[in-house]
Amino acid sequence: MKVNKSVFKTLSLTNSSKFNASKIKLALLTITTLSLSACSSLGVEPWERDLLAKKEMALTSNPVDAALDDHIYFSKEASSGGKSFGGGGCGCN
């Protein structure tokens, strides 16, 4: 009995392509699951708010210094509109 090698090659290619397709599907499913679950715990829980309300957790330690820094920044960046404000240095917002 003579064995046809091309039949075995075709069968092995079909099995490997099915295996690769299942690996790709598994990878896509894993990536989708991980990306959706990454956003599941956003926000601050009620028992964490007391820590964030402390004075040392503020973004700026002194509001007067922050206002002065903003004024200097706006003065230097007047021609480009400053920090998130429209318009230029001409005063026409």
N, C-alpha and C positions, 0 to 999 in steps of 0.2 A: 504494500500500500504506500503510495507516494503522498507526502504531505505538502500542501500548498502553503508556502511561507507568507505570501501576500495576504492571505486570509487572517493569519495570526497577527500580522502587523496592523491590519485594519482594526481588528478587535482590540488590540492593545492601545491603539491611538484613541479609539472611541471611549474606552474605559478611563484613560488618562485625562481626556478632555472633560468627561463628566466629573472626574475627581477635581480638576482645576476649577470648573464652574461651581462646584459645591464649596470649595475653599474661598472663592471670591464672594459667594453669597454669604458665607459665614463671616468673612471679614467686614463686608458692608453692614451686616446686621449688628456686629459688635461695635463698629464705629458709630452707627446711628444710635444704639442704646447708650453708649458712653456720652455722646454729645447731648442727648436729651436729658440724661440724668445729671449732667454737670451743672445745670441751672436749677436743680431742684431745691437747693438750700440757700436761696438768696434772701437777704434781709437780716435784720437784727431780731433776735429772740427777746422776749420781755425780760428775762433774767440777765441779759447782757447789757441792757440799756443803762443800768446804774453805773457801770464802768465807763461807758462812753460819755456820760453826762458830767464826768469830773472835769475840773478846770484844766488840769494838765493834759487832757485829751483833745483840747481845742486845737484847730489848725493854726490859729494865730494866737500867740501868747498875750499880745497887747493890741487891742483894737486901734489905738491911736497910731502905733507904729505901722499897722497894716494899712490904715488910711493914708498915711504919709508915703508909704511905698507905692500904693496905687496911684497917688497923685504924681509922683516922680515918673512912674512907668507911663502914665498917660501923656505926660509932657514930652517924654522922649519919643513915644510912638504916635504922636499926633497925626503925622502924615499918613499912617497906615490904618488908623482907626482905633488904635489902642487894644484893649482887652475885650473882645467879643461885642464891641459896639460898632455900628455902621457909620459910614461917613469918613471924612478926611479931616485935615487940619484947618479947613476953612470955616468950620462951625456949622456947616449945612448937613445935618443928620438926615 
